[in-house]
Amino acid sequence: MEPIKTFSATMAPLPVNDTDTDQIIPARYLKVTDKNGLGEACFFDWRYESDGSPKPNFVLNKPEYKDAGVLVGGHNFGCGSSREHAPWALMGAGFKAIISTDFADIFRNNSLKNGLLPIEVDEQTHHQLMSLAEEDPNTFVQIDLENQQVTLPDGRNVSFPIDEFSKYCLLNGVDQLGYLLNLEGEVVKFEEAHIHYVDTKSDPVRG
């Protein structure tokens, strides 16, 4: 996983409430176990006609939003079934963070485990960001994970919540397995001490 610290990015607006994971990545793409190529399938049924041609009015097909690194989504983003392919697809489409007023819990957890930052903000801030993204695709926001802040173009800082373990993993670019592997030395020391303790307790001479 790539570490997330502080970055600036333009925003793509998706003012749709209750965007579920089947819309983010249709079920027919869940057979794959490789993340490569999933970006092209992100929002596939919203992005493309039945003949495969792109729908020009969908935000991800508009050239002015092709380099956006932040998606401003509607309320209850990521609801529906629990599929890790949803954050995989969003990351494959170039997004580092999703901003919403609320996220489905499973989607939030899957995102944090895979290196996608879900940022929850109040309704006023959300409305401002959505409006800015719609009015000017070149609008940048700065995201500071260490201080848990989004800096708006007017200079206002808005805080967002994140649990300490997920924050540590994202800042250091490690997933849960990587975190455990980094503790291998401590695990070995504990096991060695535990084995010695068991041997001592089972020795009738020493015991």
C-alpha positions as CSV (number, residue, x, y, z in Angstrom):
1,M,0.0,0.0,0.0
2,E,1.2,3.5,-0.7
3,P,1.4,5.7,2.4
4,I,-1.1,8.5,2.6
5,K,0.2,11.7,4.4
6,T,-0.6,15.1,2.9
7,F,-1.8,15.6,-0.7
8,S,-3.7,18.0,-2.9
9,A,-6.1,16.9,-5.5
10,T,-9.0,18.1,-7.7
11,M,-12.5,16.8,-7.0
12,A,-15.1,14.9,-9.1
13,P,-18.7,15.5,-8.0
14,L,-21.2,12.5,-7.7
15,P,-24.3,14.0,-6.1
16,V,-26.1,10.7,-5.7
17,N,-27.3,9.4,-2.3
18,D,-27.2,5.7,-1.3
19,T,-24.6,4.8,-3.9
20,D,-24.3,1.1,-3.3
21,T,-21.3,-1.2,-4.0
22,D,-23.1,-2.9,-6.9
23,Q,-23.2,0.5,-8.7
24,I,-19.5,1.1,-7.8
25,I,-18.5,-2.3,-9.2
26,P,-21.1,-4.5,-10.8
27,A,-21.4,-8.1,-9.4
28,R,-20.2,-9.6,-12.7
29,Y,-16.7,-8.3,-12.0
30,L,-16.4,-9.9,-8.6
31,K,-14.9,-13.1,-10.0
32,V,-11.5,-11.5,-10.5
33,T,-9.0,-11.6,-7.7
34,D,-6.5,-9.2,-9.4
35,K,-7.1,-5.4,-8.8
36,N,-5.6,-4.5,-12.2
37,G,-8.1,-3.2,-14.7
38,L,-10.9,-2.7,-12.2
39,G,-10.7,1.1,-12.6
40,E,-12.2,0.7,-16.1
41,A,-15.1,-1.1,-14.5
42,C,-15.8,1.5,-11.8
43,F,-19.4,2.7,-12.1
44,F,-19.5,0.6,-15.4
45,D,-23.3,0.6,-15.8
46,W,-23.5,4.4,-15.2
47,R,-20.5,5.1,-17.4
48,Y,-21.3,3.1,-20.5
49,E,-24.2,2.3,-22.8
50,S,-25.2,-1.2,-23.6
51,D,-23.0,-1.2,-26.7
52,G,-20.0,-0.2,-24.6
53,S,-19.8,3.4,-25.7
54,P,-19.2,6.0,-22.9
55,K,-22.1,8.1,-21.7
56,P,-20.7,11.7,-22.2
57,N,-22.7,13.2,-19.3
58,F,-21.3,10.9,-16.6
59,V,-18.8,12.7,-14.5
60,L,-15.9,10.2,-14.9
61,N,-16.2,10.4,-18.7
62,K,-15.8,14.2,-18.8
63,P,-12.2,15.2,-19.7
64,E,-12.1,18.0,-17.1
65,Y,-12.5,15.4,-14.3
66,K,-10.1,12.7,-15.6
67,D,-7.3,13.6,-13.2
68,A,-9.5,14.0,-10.1
69,G,-8.0,12.4,-7.0
70,V,-11.0,12.9,-4.7
71,L,-14.6,11.9,-5.3
72,V,-17.3,13.9,-3.5
73,G,-20.2,11.4,-3.1
74,G,-23.7,11.6,-1.7
75,H,-25.0,10.6,1.7
76,N,-24.7,6.9,2.7
77,F,-21.9,6.2,0.2
78,G,-21.0,2.5,-0.2
79,C,-24.1,0.9,1.1
80,G,-25.1,-2.6,0.0
81,S,-23.1,-5.8,-0.2
82,S,-19.6,-6.2,1.4
83,R,-17.2,-6.4,-1.5
84,E,-13.5,-5.3,-1.3
85,H,-13.7,-4.8,-5.1
86,A,-15.5,-1.5,-4.5
87,P,-12.5,0.4,-3.0
88,W,-10.2,-1.5,-5.4
89,A,-12.2,-0.1,-8.4
90,L,-12.3,3.4,-7.0
91,M,-8.6,3.4,-6.4
92,G,-8.1,2.0,-9.9
93,A,-10.0,4.9,-11.2
94,G,-7.5,7.2,-9.6
95,F,-9.2,8.2,-6.3
96,K,-7.2,8.5,-3.1
97,A,-10.1,9.7,-1.0
98,I,-13.9,9.8,-0.9
99,I,-15.8,12.6,0.8
100,S,-19.3,12.2,2.0
101,T,-21.6,13.0,4.9
102,D,-21.9,9.3,5.8
103,F,-20.4,6.0,4.8
104,A,-21.7,2.4,5.1
105,D,-19.7,0.7,7.9
106,I,-18.5,-2.2,5.8
107,F,-17.4,0.0,2.9
108,R,-15.6,2.3,5.3
109,N,-13.7,-0.6,6.8
110,N,-12.9,-2.2,3.4
111,S,-11.6,1.2,2.2
112,L,-9.4,1.8,5.2
113,K,-7.9,-1.7,4.9
114,N,-7.0,-1.2,1.2
115,G,-5.6,2.3,1.3
116,L,-8.6,4.4,0.3
117,L,-9.4,7.3,2.7
118,P,-13.1,7.8,3.5
119,I,-13.6,11.4,4.8
120,E,-16.8,12.2,6.6
121,V,-17.7,15.9,6.8
122,D,-20.7,17.9,7.9
123,E,-23.5,18.8,5.5
124,Q,-22.5,22.4,5.1
125,T,-18.9,21.5,4.2
126,H,-20.2,18.7,1.9
127,H,-22.5,21.1,0.1
128,Q,-19.6,23.6,-0.4
129,L,-17.3,21.0,-1.8
130,M,-19.9,19.5,-4.1
131,S,-20.7,23.0,-5.4
132,L,-17.0,23.9,-5.9
133,A,-16.4,20.6,-7.8
134,E,-19.3,21.2,-10.1
135,E,-18.6,24.8,-10.7
136,D,-14.8,24.5,-11.3
137,P,-13.2,21.1,-12.0
138,N,-9.8,22.7,-11.3
139,T,-10.6,23.4,-7.7
140,F,-8.0,21.8,-5.4
141,V,-8.4,20.6,-1.8
142,Q,-5.6,19.6,0.5
143,I,-5.9,16.5,2.7
144,D,-3.7,16.1,5.7
145,L,-4.2,12.7,7.3
146,E,-1.8,13.2,10.1
147,N,-3.8,16.2,11.4
148,Q,-7.1,14.8,10.1
149,Q,-8.0,17.9,8.2
150,V,-9.3,18.9,4.8
151,T,-8.2,22.4,3.7
152,L,-10.8,24.1,1.5
153,P,-9.8,26.6,-1.2
154,D,-10.9,29.5,1.1
155,G,-8.4,28.3,3.7
156,R,-10.9,26.9,6.1
157,N,-9.8,23.7,7.8
158,V,-12.3,20.9,8.5
159,S,-11.5,18.0,10.7
160,F,-12.6,14.4,10.0
161,P,-12.6,11.3,12.2
162,I,-10.5,8.1,11.8
163,D,-9.6,5.4,14.2
164,E,-5.9,5.4,15.4
165,F,-5.1,1.9,14.0
166,S,-6.3,2.7,10.5
167,K,-4.6,6.1,10.6
168,Y,-1.3,4.4,11.6
169,C,-1.6,1.9,8.7
170,L,-2.4,4.5,6.1
171,L,0.3,6.8,7.2
172,N,2.9,4.0,7.1
173,G,1.5,2.3,4.0
174,V,0.8,-1.1,5.7
175,D,-2.3,-3.3,5.8
176,Q,-3.3,-5.4,8.8
177,L,-1.0,-8.3,7.7
178,G,1.9,-5.9,7.2
179,Y,1.4,-4.5,10.6
180,L,1.6,-7.9,12.2
181,L,4.6,-8.9,10.2
182,N,6.4,-5.7,11.4
183,L,5.9,-7.1,14.9
184,E,7.6,-10.4,14.1
185,G,10.6,-9.8,16.4
186,E,8.3,-9.1,19.4
187,V,6.2,-12.2,18.6
188,V,9.3,-14.4,18.5
189,K,10.5,-13.0,21.8
190,F,7.1,-13.6,23.4
191,E,7.0,-17.2,22.1
192,E,10.5,-17.9,23.3
193,A,9.7,-16.6,26.7
194,H,6.4,-18.5,26.8
195,I,8.1,-21.8,25.9
196,H,10.8,-21.3,28.6
197,Y,8.0,-20.6,31.1
198,V,6.1,-23.8,30.2
199,D,9.3,-25.9,30.3
200,T,10.2,-24.5,33.7
201,K,6.7,-25.2,35.1
202,S,6.7,-28.8,33.8
203,D,10.2,-29.6,35.2
204,P,9.6,-31.4,38.6
205,V,13.1,-30.5,39.7
206,R,12.8,-26.8,38.9
207,G,9.1,-26.7,39.8
